[in-house]
Amino acid sequence: MTSTFAPTIAAPHHATTVLLRAVVIGLIAFLTLVDLFATQAILPSLVRAYQVSPAMMAFAVNASTIGMAAAGLIVALLSRRIDRRRGILVALTLLAIPTYLLSTMPNLTVFTMLRIAQGVCMSSAFTLTLAYLAEHCSAQDAAGAAAAYITGNVASNLFGRLLSAAVADHLGLETNFQLFALMNLSGAVLVFFGLQRALPIMAVSAAARSALAVWREHLANRALRASFAIGFLILFAFIGTFTYVNFVLVRAPFDLAPMSLGLVYFVFLPSIVTTPLAGGVARRLGTRPTFWGALALAGLGLSLLLMPFLAAVLAGLALVGVGTFLAQAAATGFVGRAATTDRGSASGIYLACYFFGGLVGSLVLGQVFDRLGWTACVAGIALALALAALLAVRLRLPSAHA
């Protein structure tokens, strides 16, 4: 079978080839998801520009998760009819349109609709890329490809936020969205030249069955149901933490300026190093111990977020980032192993639950933050992580210990 990547980075038998392939996959992930969280770094600026409450603006910004959840389900339903490479290319090209239109500074309703449109495009590209990697790589190559993709995802959280904060602070909100539209187009160009058309090297076992029949089988799987709920709770906690901490950091006693607020997101740097290790750790220790350890790190980080010292808050954010990304990587890998058929649709359902959790987290925790304050918000996040830890008891494969 021919390689799924361009000739210059084909046949992953040499270190240089593997590195080049990883860079391409990581960059595609980065440019796919960079719009998702980058806008969170400029939430205080958007609140001032639109003259609305933090909760209202946070809901508008995180409305992208509505589109992401919906698109995850749609792609899972229709995935066998969609050419992976072409779908990724179209999704990233279309993503540039709503991103650019955000630079016109429309009213809040239109802003929210454009963020939903961004979510549809991002989720389509994200889900199809995961399917592409699963279906076009051997088991050995897929592990490295997935690690590179997850690392690109984490990097988008860090560098996307830093870039957004810097550009918005120095050049304005309009220029910020225009720059990100160009980045979306560059992602499409990279897909065009970096991914080849190729037949899957892994057969789709459920090809002759209806999508609804496959979904019923997934939902009857106790371990998969727990995984879907866990995905919901992970992004619920992550969004709640990294959305509303922005408003805490710009107030006393921290009083950070917009550019300084962007620099705070260097707390994601440790996650870029630790997240690719999740697969190896899970293989050695098992999925559940890995997941519980990750949640313990995140819980420790939450306790530091309530301290009135910037160093403690930054350490707390770093631990929450490491813990939630490790938990996400462990849960995502488990879904692929637990699915008894059509892993692509199982991943789509998981991602839909994951992104829906981000939406609900933004909405519910926004109301908690506005009405009861940051301490109550952190308590709500801790409750979500505790529920995820309880559900992790079910992360056990029928034929082997997870």
Backbone torsions as a table, in degrees:
resi	resn	phi	psi	omega
1	MET	NA	135.3	178.4
2	THR	-70.0	158.0	180.0
3	SER	-66.8	154.5	177.9
4	THR	-88.6	0.5	-177.8
5	PHE	-116.8	163.0	-178.4
6	ALA	-56.6	153.0	-174.2
7	PRO	-54.4	-34.1	-177.4
8	THR	-67.1	-17.2	179.6
9	ILE	-130.4	33.5	-175.3
10	ALA	-91.3	174.7	174.5
11	ALA	47.1	81.4	-173.5
12	PRO	-73.0	66.4	-180.0
13	HIS	-112.3	-4.8	-179.5
14	HIS	-125.9	152.0	-176.3
15	ALA	-58.4	-41.7	-178.5
16	THR	-64.5	-41.2	179.4
17	THR	-63.3	-44.7	179.8
18	VAL	-62.8	-41.2	-179.9
19	LEU	-64.1	-44.9	179.7
20	LEU	-62.2	-41.8	179.0
21	ARG	-62.8	-43.9	179.7
22	ALA	-61.3	-39.8	179.5
23	VAL	-63.3	-44.2	180.0
24	VAL	-62.7	-47.0	-179.4
25	ILE	-63.8	-43.3	179.5
26	GLY	-62.6	-40.4	178.9
27	LEU	-66.8	-38.2	177.4
28	ILE	-62.4	-44.2	177.2
29	ALA	-61.5	-43.9	-179.9
30	PHE	-58.9	-49.2	-175.7
31	LEU	-75.9	-16.9	175.5
32	THR	-76.1	-43.4	-170.3
33	LEU	-108.1	4.2	-174.8
34	VAL	-62.5	-29.5	-179.4
35	ASP	-74.5	-20.9	-170.9
36	LEU	-63.8	-51.5	-173.9
37	PHE	-106.5	-14.5	-178.1
38	ALA	-59.0	-37.0	-177.6
39	THR	-66.7	-22.5	177.3
40	GLN	-63.4	-29.8	-178.3
41	ALA	-68.4	-18.8	-179.4
42	ILE	-112.1	20.1	179.9
43	LEU	-55.8	-47.6	178.7
44	PRO	-59.0	-38.1	177.9
45	SER	-65.8	-38.7	178.5
46	LEU	-68.5	-37.5	176.6
47	VAL	-59.8	-43.1	178.6
48	ARG	-67.4	-40.0	-177.6
49	ALA	-68.0	-38.4	-176.1
50	TYR	-97.1	-8.9	177.2
51	GLN	55.0	52.1	178.1
52	VAL	-129.8	173.0	-179.6
53	SER	-74.0	158.3	176.4
54	PRO	-55.1	-41.2	-178.3
55	ALA	-64.2	-41.7	179.9
56	MET	-64.9	-43.8	-179.0
57	MET	-69.6	-38.6	178.7
58	ALA	-63.1	-39.3	177.6
59	PHE	-63.7	-42.5	179.8
60	ALA	-62.3	-44.5	-179.5
61	VAL	-65.8	-43.7	-177.3
62	ASN	-84.9	3.7	175.8
63	ALA	-62.7	-17.0	175.7
64	SER	-56.3	-28.8	-179.6
65	THR	-68.9	-22.2	173.8
66	ILE	-62.8	-50.9	178.9
67	GLY	-63.3	-36.1	-178.4
68	MET	-68.7	-41.2	178.5
69	ALA	-64.7	-45.3	-178.9
70	ALA	-64.3	-44.6	-178.4
71	ALA	-67.0	-33.8	177.6
72	GLY	-60.4	-42.3	178.3
73	LEU	-68.5	-41.5	-178.4
74	ILE	-65.1	-45.1	179.5
75	VAL	-65.0	-38.8	177.0
76	ALA	-61.9	-36.7	-178.8
77	LEU	-71.5	-39.0	-173.3
78	LEU	-108.3	8.6	-168.1
79	SER	-57.5	-35.1	-176.9
80	ARG	-72.1	-11.7	178.1
81	ARG	-99.0	-2.7	-175.1
82	ILE	-107.7	125.1	172.5
83	ASP	-66.5	123.0	-172.2
84	ARG	-59.1	-55.0	-175.5
85	ARG	-62.1	-45.4	-179.2
86	ARG	-64.8	-39.9	179.3
87	GLY	-63.1	-43.3	178.2
88	ILE	-61.9	-44.1	-178.4
89	LEU	-61.8	-46.2	-179.9
90	VAL	-65.9	-42.4	-177.9
91	ALA	-62.1	-43.2	-178.9
92	LEU	-71.4	-33.1	177.5
93	THR	-67.4	-45.6	179.5
94	LEU	-67.0	-29.0	-179.6
95	LEU	-58.0	-32.2	-178.4
96	ALA	-64.0	-25.0	-175.6
97	ILE	-69.2	-57.8	178.2
98	PRO	-64.1	-30.8	178.3
99	THR	-62.4	-45.4	178.7
100	TYR	-65.4	-40.4	-177.8
101	LEU	-65.0	-24.8	175.0
102	LEU	-62.7	-25.4	-179.5
103	SER	-70.3	-14.8	177.5
104	THR	-78.7	-3.2	179.7
105	MET	52.8	60.7	-179.9
106	PRO	-70.8	177.8	176.9
107	ASN	-67.8	169.6	-171.1
108	LEU	-63.7	-33.9	178.7
109	THR	-64.6	-46.9	178.5
110	VAL	-65.6	-40.2	175.8
111	PHE	-54.2	-46.2	-179.0
112	THR	-63.6	-43.1	179.7
113	MET	-64.8	-37.6	178.3
114	LEU	-67.4	-36.6	176.6
115	ARG	-66.1	-36.7	175.7
116	ILE	-63.0	-43.4	178.3
117	ALA	-61.7	-40.5	174.6
118	GLN	-57.9	-43.5	-179.2
119	GLY	-61.1	-40.5	177.8
120	VAL	-59.2	-46.4	-178.0
121	CYS	-68.0	-44.8	-179.0
122	MET	-62.8	-45.8	-177.9
123	SER	-66.1	-38.7	178.0
124	SER	-60.3	-47.4	179.6
125	ALA	-65.5	-40.6	-178.5
126	PHE	-63.2	-51.4	-177.1
127	THR	-65.4	-41.4	-179.8
128	LEU	-68.3	-33.1	177.4
129	THR	-67.9	-42.1	176.6
130	LEU	-60.6	-41.9	178.0
131	ALA	-64.6	-41.7	179.1
132	TYR	-58.1	-47.8	-178.3
133	LEU	-65.5	-41.1	-178.7
134	ALA	-65.9	-36.0	-172.8
135	GLU	-91.9	-19.0	-174.0
136	HIS	-112.5	6.7	179.7
137	CYS	-125.4	149.8	171.6
138	SER	-68.8	168.9	-178.8
139	ALA	-59.2	-40.3	-179.4
140	GLN	-67.4	-45.9	-179.2
141	ASP	-69.5	-33.8	-177.4
142	ALA	-63.0	-35.3	180.0
143	ALA	-62.2	-45.7	178.6
144	GLY	-67.6	-38.0	179.4
145	ALA	-65.9	-42.0	179.1
146	ALA	-65.2	-39.1	178.2
147	ALA	-62.3	-41.4	178.5
148	ALA	-64.9	-38.7	-179.1
149	TYR	-68.2	-42.0	178.6
150	ILE	-64.2	-39.7	178.9
151	THR	-63.1	-40.1	176.0
152	GLY	-63.1	-36.6	176.9
153	ASN	-62.4	-47.5	179.3
154	VAL	-62.9	-42.5	-179.5
155	ALA	-61.5	-33.7	178.7
156	SER	-65.2	-31.9	176.4
157	ASN	-64.3	-40.4	-178.6
158	LEU	-78.7	-63.8	-170.2
159	PHE	-73.2	-28.0	175.3
160	GLY	-64.4	-43.7	178.3
161	ARG	-65.1	-44.3	-179.9
162	LEU	-60.6	-46.3	-178.8
163	LEU	-64.2	-45.0	-179.3
164	SER	-61.4	-45.5	-179.8
165	ALA	-62.6	-42.6	-177.6
166	ALA	-67.4	-46.1	-177.4
167	VAL	-67.1	-45.2	-179.9
168	ALA	-63.2	-37.3	-178.4
169	ASP	-69.0	-38.9	-173.8
170	HIS	-97.8	-31.9	-173.9
171	LEU	-118.4	-9.5	177.2
172	GLY	102.9	162.3	-178.2
173	LEU	-64.9	-37.6	-177.8
174	GLU	-61.7	-47.9	179.8
175	THR	-63.2	-35.6	178.3
176	ASN	-55.8	-51.0	-177.5
177	PHE	-69.5	-32.9	177.1
178	GLN	-64.2	-41.5	178.6
179	LEU	-63.3	-41.4	-178.9
180	PHE	-69.3	-29.5	174.2
181	ALA	-63.3	-40.5	176.7
182	LEU	-64.3	-36.3	178.1
183	MET	-66.1	-37.5	176.5
184	ASN	-60.3	-44.1	179.3
185	LEU	-65.0	-36.5	178.2
186	SER	-65.7	-31.1	175.0
187	GLY	-64.2	-41.2	177.5
188	ALA	-62.9	-42.0	178.4
189	VAL	-61.4	-41.9	-179.7
190	LEU	-64.0	-40.4	176.7
191	VAL	-63.1	-42.3	-178.5
192	PHE	-58.9	-43.7	-176.9
193	PHE	-93.4	-21.3	-173.1
194	GLY	-96.3	-22.7	179.3
195	LEU	-115.1	132.8	178.8
196	GLN	-93.2	156.6	165.8
197	ARG	-73.2	133.4	179.2
198	ALA	-160.2	151.8	175.3
199	LEU	-76.0	144.4	178.6
200	PRO	-59.7	141.0	174.8
201	ILE	-91.8	-3.3	175.7
202	MET	-116.3	125.5	-178.6
203	ALA	-71.2	147.0	175.8
204	VAL	-93.4	106.6	-171.3
205	SER	-67.0	-24.8	-174.7
206	ALA	-98.2	20.2	-171.8
207	ALA	-59.9	-31.3	-175.3
208	ALA	-90.5	-0.5	-177.2
209	ARG	-102.6	157.0	178.0
210	SER	-73.2	152.9	-179.9
211	ALA	-62.4	-37.7	-179.1
212	LEU	-65.8	-35.6	177.4
213	ALA	-65.2	-39.6	177.4
214	VAL	-64.3	-44.0	179.1
215	TRP	-60.6	-41.3	178.9
216	ARG	-60.8	-39.0	178.3
217	GLU	-66.0	-40.9	177.1
218	HIS	-61.1	-45.4	-175.7
219	LEU	-73.5	-18.5	175.3
220	ALA	-81.8	-10.8	-178.8
221	ASN	-83.7	112.4	-174.8
222	ARG	-59.1	-41.8	-179.2
223	ALA	-66.7	-39.1	178.9
224	LEU	-67.9	-39.6	177.7
225	ARG	-58.8	-42.5	177.7
226	ALA	-63.4	-39.4	179.0
227	SER	-62.3	-42.5	-179.5
228	PHE	-63.0	-42.6	178.7
229	ALA	-65.9	-38.7	179.0
230	ILE	-64.3	-41.8	176.7
231	GLY	-57.8	-43.3	177.0
232	PHE	-56.3	-47.4	-174.7
233	LEU	-72.3	-31.4	-179.8
234	ILE	-64.2	-49.6	-178.1
235	LEU	-75.1	-28.0	172.1
236	PHE	-53.8	-49.4	-178.5
237	ALA	-70.2	-41.8	-177.1
238	PHE	-64.7	-48.3	179.7
239	ILE	-62.1	-43.4	-180.0
240	GLY	-59.5	-40.4	-179.7
241	THR	-69.1	-54.8	-168.9
242	PHE	-87.0	-3.7	170.7
243	THR	-87.0	-54.3	-169.5
244	TYR	-85.8	-15.6	174.2
245	VAL	-65.8	-25.1	176.3
246	ASN	-56.5	-43.5	-177.3
247	PHE	-72.6	-29.2	176.4
248	VAL	-68.5	-41.1	-173.5
249	LEU	-74.8	-21.6	178.3
250	VAL	-90.1	-2.5	178.5
251	ARG	-104.2	169.6	174.5
252	ALA	-62.3	143.5	7.4
253	PRO	-91.0	6.7	-174.1
254	PHE	-89.5	-49.4	175.0
255	ASP	52.6	48.8	-179.3
256	LEU	-77.8	141.2	173.6
257	ALA	-77.3	162.8	-178.1
258	PRO	-54.2	-42.7	-179.5
259	MET	-67.1	-40.7	177.6
260	SER	-64.2	-35.7	177.8
261	LEU	-62.3	-38.9	176.9
262	GLY	-63.3	-38.4	-179.9
263	LEU	-66.1	-23.1	177.6
264	VAL	-55.7	-30.0	-173.2
265	TYR	-78.0	7.1	164.7
266	PHE	-64.0	-11.0	176.0
267	VAL	-62.1	-16.2	177.3
268	PHE	-81.6	-9.9	-177.0
269	LEU	-58.2	-44.8	177.0
270	PRO	-59.7	-32.1	-179.2
271	SER	-66.2	-31.0	178.1
272	ILE	-63.5	-32.1	179.6
273	VAL	-81.9	-41.6	-172.3
274	THR	-83.4	-32.9	-174.1
275	THR	-60.0	-43.9	179.2
276	PRO	-63.0	-14.5	-179.9
277	LEU	-84.0	-8.4	-173.0
278	ALA	-59.5	-41.1	-178.2
279	GLY	-61.4	-46.3	179.5
280	GLY	-64.4	-40.4	178.8
281	VAL	-64.4	-43.0	180.0
282	ALA	-64.3	-35.8	178.4
283	ARG	-66.7	-36.4	-177.9
284	ARG	-80.3	-42.7	-173.3
285	LEU	-99.9	-21.2	-173.2
286	GLY	101.5	155.5	-176.3
287	THR	-64.2	-46.9	-175.1
288	ARG	-65.6	-47.8	176.2
289	PRO	-59.7	-38.4	177.8
290	THR	-63.1	-44.3	-178.5
291	PHE	-65.7	-45.2	-179.7
292	TRP	-64.3	-39.7	177.1
293	GLY	-62.8	-40.2	178.6
294	ALA	-63.8	-43.6	179.7
295	LEU	-67.8	-32.2	176.7
296	ALA	-64.1	-40.7	176.2
297	LEU	-61.4	-45.2	179.9
298	ALA	-63.3	-41.2	179.1
299	GLY	-63.4	-39.8	175.7
300	LEU	-61.7	-40.5	178.3
301	GLY	-63.2	-38.8	179.3
302	LEU	-60.0	-38.2	-178.7
303	SER	-64.4	-30.2	-179.8
304	LEU	-76.3	-21.2	-177.1
305	LEU	-69.4	-14.9	-178.5
306	LEU	-92.6	-0.7	-178.9
307	MET	-85.5	148.1	-176.4
308	PRO	-86.3	27.2	-178.9
309	PHE	-120.3	130.5	-175.9
310	LEU	-60.9	-41.2	-179.5
311	ALA	-60.2	-40.1	179.6
312	ALA	-66.8	-42.1	179.2
313	VAL	-63.9	-42.3	179.4
314	LEU	-64.0	-42.0	176.6
315	ALA	-62.5	-40.5	178.0
316	GLY	-62.3	-44.3	178.7
317	LEU	-63.2	-39.4	178.1
318	ALA	-61.9	-42.7	179.8
319	LEU	-67.7	-40.2	176.9
320	VAL	-62.5	-41.8	178.7
321	GLY	-62.3	-50.1	179.6
322	VAL	-59.4	-46.7	-176.6
323	GLY	-64.7	-46.0	-177.0
324	THR	-71.7	-35.8	178.1
325	PHE	-70.1	-38.8	175.3
326	LEU	-63.1	-42.7	178.8
327	ALA	-63.1	-41.5	178.7
328	GLN	-63.3	-43.5	179.8
329	ALA	-64.4	-41.9	179.4
330	ALA	-64.9	-43.2	-179.1
331	ALA	-67.2	-41.4	179.7
332	THR	-62.1	-44.5	178.0
333	GLY	-63.2	-36.6	179.8
334	PHE	-65.9	-37.9	179.5
335	VAL	-57.2	-44.1	-179.8
336	GLY	-62.0	-34.1	-179.5
337	ARG	-82.4	-32.2	-175.5
338	ALA	-79.3	-26.4	-178.9
339	ALA	-67.1	128.6	-179.6
340	THR	-89.3	-8.7	178.2
341	THR	-158.9	152.6	173.1
342	ASP	42.2	73.6	-179.0
343	ARG	-61.6	-27.7	178.9
344	GLY	-61.3	-45.1	-179.8
345	SER	-71.8	-32.9	176.2
346	ALA	-63.1	-42.1	177.4
347	SER	-64.7	-37.0	178.7
348	GLY	-63.6	-43.3	178.2
349	ILE	-65.3	-41.8	178.3
350	TYR	-59.3	-47.1	-178.5
351	LEU	-65.6	-35.4	177.0
352	ALA	-62.3	-45.4	177.5
353	CYS	-63.6	-40.9	-179.8
354	TYR	-58.7	-51.8	-177.4
355	PHE	-71.5	-33.0	176.0
356	PHE	-64.1	-36.1	175.6
357	GLY	-61.0	-36.7	176.6
358	GLY	-63.9	-40.3	178.4
359	LEU	-64.1	-48.9	-178.7
360	VAL	-64.4	-38.9	177.7
361	GLY	-61.0	-42.8	178.6
362	SER	-62.1	-44.2	-175.9
363	LEU	-71.3	-51.4	-176.1
364	VAL	-68.5	-48.8	-177.5
365	LEU	-70.9	-23.9	174.1
366	GLY	-64.1	-42.8	177.5
367	GLN	-66.5	-39.1	177.2
368	VAL	-62.8	-44.3	-179.3
369	PHE	-62.8	-46.8	-178.0
370	ASP	-65.1	-38.7	-172.5
371	ARG	-92.0	-36.1	-171.7
372	LEU	-118.6	-14.7	176.6
373	GLY	99.7	178.9	-172.9
374	TRP	-67.7	-39.6	-179.1
375	THR	-60.5	-44.0	178.1
376	ALA	-65.7	-36.5	177.8
377	CYS	-62.0	-45.5	178.4
378	VAL	-62.9	-37.3	177.6
379	ALA	-62.9	-39.3	177.1
380	GLY	-65.0	-38.3	177.1
381	ILE	-64.5	-43.4	179.3
382	ALA	-61.8	-38.2	178.0
383	LEU	-63.0	-40.8	178.4
384	ALA	-62.2	-43.3	179.3
385	LEU	-66.0	-36.6	178.1
386	ALA	-64.8	-41.0	177.3
387	LEU	-63.9	-39.9	177.7
388	ALA	-62.0	-40.2	178.9
389	ALA	-63.4	-39.4	178.0
390	LEU	-65.6	-42.1	-179.9
391	LEU	-66.7	-25.5	-178.1
392	ALA	-64.1	-15.5	174.7
393	VAL	-57.2	-29.7	-177.3
394	ARG	-85.6	-1.3	-178.9
395	LEU	-80.2	69.0	-178.6
396	ARG	-134.1	129.0	177.8
397	LEU	-78.1	146.0	-178.1
398	PRO	-59.5	-35.6	-173.6
399	SER	-99.6	-3.2	-178.5
400	ALA	-157.3	159.7	177.5
401	HIS	-79.5	131.4	-178.7
402	ALA	-80.3	NA	NA
